[in-house]
Amino acid sequence: MENVKRDELVGQAIAWNHSLGAIDSFVLKCAVETGIPEVIHGHGRPITLSQLGASLPTPCTNLDVLRRIMRYLVHMQLFTVQNEGSDEREESYGSTSATKFILINEEKSIVPLFKLQMHEKCLAAWHTLGSCMQGKAGMSAFERMHGESLWAYASKHPDLNGIFNNAMAGGARSVVPAMIDGYGEVFQGLTSLVDIGGGIGTNLQSIAKAFPHIKCTVLDLPHVVETAPSCPEVEFVAGNMFSFIPKADAVMLMWVLHNWGDEDCVKILKRCKDAIDAKSGKVIVVDIIIGVDDLQELEHVRLATDMIMLAKTGGKERNEKEWRRLLSDAGFNQCKITPIKALQSVIEARP
């Protein structure tokens, strides 16, 4: 009987936790907007509650509210606390291994991506997620809510376009180093590389520095390319990947194909196949593979990202079998998958 009661209590707790899950995001949003991570990290050692409150860009005048917010952030394992349980005024807060990922000025910060997810237009799309089960396949909740795709909407709204481009650049700053360190040989022997949907060039700037002999080209939509900063190492081409892809030794698709359904992905990959040499060319796909490892924390993020695809783009995350089938349908007979220290893996495909 005790086990039954415990199971019921655990079940109740699981249900409560998930029903209140959005609170984590909004508390993190509060922390980012008020500058809590920068102050704690910049202090260099644990900082007391009163010191933290006084050091925020907008000083805190209600330490009880700050204490309660910090208690929750500690519970989220984003910060540490010392002297817990003693005089609350003497509690001190420090950084954790997760702190650097919520710092705006850190190379691997998730804040740009987080800001995109928390944009009011993106948040609104979640309210129509269930509608994706009816109607046209591949139509995202965002499109159902706002009447046009995320990319079409961003092309008309510079604020969202800037947030989107910064989010993609932020993701690249984390993934590209992991790719170069974990499987840099994928670039060996290349003299030219086209990054499809490469945004404002963050991917290729890092790759060009590591492999200066490679001619690097970004292909992206006109409203994206026109906001790209000047970069002598990278050439920018405005265009649509469904219509044209510049010729190169290799074509790279980093976090692009998950935005699209299978039929569109095959079309894109066939365009890529036409852009490379049939014997020596290759396509480099850097994307999430569900079930690629047993690290549950990352697997949860990969599955959550699949829900983001439903809500924002109409695309999907795929497991290894689905990726191999997709590449085979597009005419790629060789496929090598290499996990790296990131959410994504590297898929090297040849005709």
C-alpha positions in Angstrom: 0.0 0.0 0.0 2.9 2.4 0.8 4.4 1.7 -2.7 1.0 2.5 -4.3 0.7 5.8 -2.4 4.3 6.7 -3.3 3.7 5.9 -7.0 0.6 8.2 -6.9 2.6 10.9 -5.3 5.4 10.6 -7.8 2.9 10.6 -10.6 1.2 13.7 -9.2 4.6 15.4 -8.9 5.5 14.6 -12.5 2.2 16.0 -13.7 2.7 19.2 -11.7 6.2 19.6 -12.9 5.3 19.4 -16.5 2.2 21.6 -16.1 4.4 24.3 -14.6 7.4 23.7 -17.0 7.0 27.1 -18.7 8.0 28.8 -15.4 11.6 27.7 -15.9 11.8 29.7 -19.2 10.3 32.8 -17.7 12.5 32.8 -14.6 15.5 32.3 -16.9 14.2 35.2 -19.0 14.0 37.3 -15.9 17.6 36.4 -15.0 18.9 37.3 -18.5 17.1 40.6 -18.7 18.1 41.7 -15.2 21.8 40.8 -15.7 22.1 38.3 -12.9 24.4 35.8 -14.8 26.9 38.6 -15.7 27.1 40.0 -12.2 27.6 36.6 -10.5 30.1 35.4 -13.1 32.0 38.7 -13.2 32.3 38.8 -9.4 34.9 36.0 -9.7 33.8 34.4 -6.4 30.5 33.7 -4.6 28.6 36.9 -4.1 26.2 37.7 -1.3 22.5 38.5 -1.9 22.9 42.1 -0.9 26.0 42.5 -3.1 24.2 40.9 -6.0 21.2 43.2 -5.6 23.4 46.3 -5.5 25.5 45.3 -8.5 22.6 44.7 -10.9 22.3 47.2 -13.8 19.1 48.3 -12.2 19.8 47.9 -8.5 17.3 45.6 -6.6 15.3 47.4 -3.9 13.4 44.2 -2.8 15.9 41.6 -1.7 13.2 39.2 -0.7 12.0 38.9 -4.3 15.6 38.5 -5.5 16.2 35.8 -2.9 13.2 33.8 -4.1 14.2 34.1 -7.7 17.8 33.0 -6.9 16.4 30.1 -4.9 14.6 28.9 -8.0 17.6 29.5 -10.3 19.7 27.4 -7.8 17.0 24.7 -8.0 17.3 24.8 -11.8 21.1 24.1 -11.3 22.1 27.3 -13.0 23.8 28.7 -9.9 25.2 27.5 -6.6 24.3 28.7 -3.1 26.5 28.7 0.1 25.4 28.9 3.7 21.9 27.7 2.7 19.7 27.4 5.8 21.6 29.9 7.9 21.1 33.6 7.9 19.6 34.4 4.5 21.4 37.7 4.3 24.7 35.7 4.3 23.7 33.4 1.4 26.2 33.6 -1.4 25.7 32.6 -5.0 28.2 31.3 -7.5 28.5 30.0 -11.1 28.0 26.4 -12.3 29.1 24.6 -15.5 25.8 25.9 -17.0 26.3 29.6 -16.2 28.5 30.4 -19.2 25.8 29.2 -21.5 23.4 31.9 -20.3 26.0 34.7 -20.5 25.3 37.1 -23.5 29.0 37.8 -24.0 30.2 34.2 -23.8 31.1 32.4 -27.1 28.8 29.4 -26.4 25.9 31.4 -25.0 22.4 30.0 -25.7 20.9 33.5 -25.0 20.4 34.5 -28.7 18.5 31.2 -29.3 16.6 31.7 -26.1 15.6 35.2 -27.1 14.2 33.9 -30.4 12.1 31.3 -28.6 10.8 33.9 -26.2 9.9 36.4 -28.9 6.2 37.2 -28.6 5.3 36.0 -32.1 7.1 32.7 -31.5 5.5 32.2 -28.1 2.1 32.8 -29.6 2.6 29.9 -32.0 2.6 27.4 -29.2 -1.1 28.1 -28.5 -2.0 26.5 -31.9 0.4 23.5 -31.7 -2.5 21.0 -31.6 -3.8 22.3 -34.9 -0.7 20.9 -36.7 -2.5 17.5 -36.4 -5.0 18.6 -39.0 -4.8 20.2 -42.4 -1.8 20.7 -44.7 1.3 18.7 -43.9 4.4 20.7 -43.1 2.5 23.8 -42.0 3.9 25.1 -38.7 1.9 26.4 -35.8 3.6 29.8 -36.5 2.2 29.9 -40.0 -1.3 28.9 -38.8 -1.2 31.7 -36.2 0.4 34.5 -38.3 -0.7 33.5 -41.8 2.8 33.2 -43.2 6.0 31.3 -42.5 8.6 32.4 -40.0 11.0 33.4 -42.8 8.4 35.4 -44.7 7.4 37.1 -41.5 11.0 37.9 -40.6 11.7 39.3 -44.0 9.1 42.0 -43.3 10.0 42.7 -39.6 13.7 43.7 -39.1 13.4 43.2 -35.3 12.6 39.5 -35.6 15.0 39.1 -38.6 17.8 40.4 -36.4 16.9 38.2 -33.5 16.7 35.2 -35.8 20.0 35.9 -37.4 21.7 36.4 -34.0 20.1 33.1 -32.8 21.6 31.2 -35.8 25.0 32.9 -35.3 24.9 32.0 -31.6 24.2 28.4 -32.4 27.1 28.4 -34.9 29.6 29.7 -32.3 29.0 26.6 -30.2 28.7 24.0 -33.0 31.5 25.0 -35.4 34.3 24.7 -32.8 33.0 21.3 -31.8 32.9 20.3 -35.4 36.4 21.5 -36.2 37.8 19.8 -33.0 35.8 16.6 -33.3 35.8 16.0 -37.0 37.9 18.7 -38.7 39.1 16.2 -41.3 35.8 16.6 -43.1 37.2 19.9 -44.5 40.5 18.3 -45.6 41.2 18.5 -49.3 38.5 21.1 -50.0 39.2 24.2 -52.1 35.7 25.5 -52.1 32.7 25.3 -49.7 29.2 26.7 -49.9 27.2 27.1 -46.7 23.5 26.9 -47.6 21.4 29.0 -45.3 24.6 30.2 -43.7 23.0 33.4 -42.3 25.4 36.3 -41.6 28.4 34.1 -42.1 29.3 33.1 -38.6 29.8 29.4 -39.6 32.2 30.1 -42.4 34.2 32.8 -40.6 35.4 30.2 -38.1 35.9 27.6 -40.8 37.8 30.1 -43.0 40.2 30.9 -40.1 40.9 27.3 -39.5 41.2 26.4 -43.2 42.3 29.6 -45.0 42.9 27.7 -48.3 39.1 27.1 -48.7 37.1 29.6 -50.7 34.0 30.1 -48.5 30.6 31.2 -49.8 27.3 31.7 -48.0 24.0 31.3 -49.9 21.0 32.8 -48.1 17.8 34.8 -48.7 18.3 38.4 -49.7 16.9 39.9 -46.5 19.4 37.8 -44.6 22.5 38.5 -46.7 21.9 42.3 -46.8 22.4 42.4 -43.0 25.6 40.4 -43.0 28.7 42.2 -41.8 31.6 42.7 -44.1 34.0 39.7 -44.1 36.8 39.4 -46.6 37.1 35.7 -46.0 33.5 35.0 -47.0 31.6 35.7 -50.1 27.8 36.2 -49.8 25.3 35.2 -52.5 21.6 36.1 -52.3 19.4 33.4 -53.5 17.0 30.5 -52.8 18.4 27.0 -52.3 15.4 25.5 -54.0 16.4 27.3 -57.2 20.1 27.6 -57.3 23.2 26.5 -55.4 26.7 27.7 -56.5 29.2 25.0 -57.6 31.7 23.9 -55.0 33.8 20.9 -53.8 31.4 20.6 -50.9 28.0 22.0 -49.8 27.3 22.4 -46.1 23.8 22.4 -44.5 24.1 23.3 -40.9 20.9 23.2 -38.9 18.9 23.7 -42.1 17.3 20.5 -43.2 15.5 20.0 -39.9 13.4 23.1 -40.9 11.8 21.1 -43.7 9.7 18.1 -44.4 11.1 15.0 -46.2 9.9 16.0 -49.7 11.5 19.4 -49.5 14.7 18.0 -48.0 15.0 15.7 -51.0 14.6 18.6 -53.3 17.3 20.6 -51.5 19.7 17.6 -51.4 19.2 17.0 -55.1 20.1 20.6 -55.8 23.2 20.1 -53.6 24.1 17.0 -55.6 23.9 19.0 -58.8 26.3 21.6 -57.3 29.1 19.1 -56.5 31.3 16.9 -58.6 29.8 13.5 -59.0 33.0 11.7 -58.1 34.8 13.8 -55.6 32.1 16.1 -54.2 30.2 15.8 -50.9 27.5 17.2 -48.8 28.2 18.0 -45.2 25.0 18.0 -43.0 25.3 19.2 -39.5 22.1 18.4 -37.7 20.4 16.7 -34.8 20.1 12.9 -34.8 17.6 11.6 -32.3 19.0 8.7 -30.3 22.6 9.2 -31.3 23.9 8.8 -27.8 22.7 7.9 -24.3 23.1 11.3 -22.7 19.6 11.9 -21.5 20.0 15.6 -20.9 20.9 16.2 -24.5 18.3 13.8 -25.8 15.6 15.8 -24.0 16.8 18.9 -25.8 16.8 17.1 -29.2 13.2 15.9 -28.6 12.2 19.4 -27.4 13.7 20.8 -30.6 11.5 18.5 -32.6 8.5 20.3 -30.9 10.1 23.6 -31.8 10.1 22.5 -35.5 6.4 21.7 -35.3 5.7 25.1 -33.8 8.0 27.3 -35.8 9.0 25.9 -39.2 7.0 22.8 -40.0 10.1 20.7 -40.1 11.3 17.8 -38.0 14.2 16.2 -36.2 15.2 12.7 -37.4 16.8 9.5 -36.2 19.7 7.8 -38.0 17.4 5.6 -40.1 15.4 8.5 -41.2 18.5 10.5 -42.2 19.9 7.6 -44.2 16.7 7.1 -46.0 16.4 10.8 -46.8 19.9 10.9 -48.3 19.4 7.7 -50.2 16.2 9.1 -51.8 18.2 12.1 -52.9 20.9 10.0 -54.6 23.6 9.8 -52.0 24.9 6.3 -51.7 27.6 6.9 -49.1 26.8 8.2 -45.7 29.2 8.6 -42.7 27.8 9.8 -39.3 30.2 11.3 -36.7 28.9 12.5 -33.3 30.6 15.7 -32.0 30.4 17.4 -28.6 27.2 19.3 -29.5 23.5 18.7 -30.0 24.3 18.0 -33.6 26.3 15.3 -35.4 28.2 15.6 -38.7 26.7 13.6 -41.6 29.1 13.3 -44.6 27.3 12.2 -47.7 28.6 11.4 -51.2 26.8 10.3 -54.4 
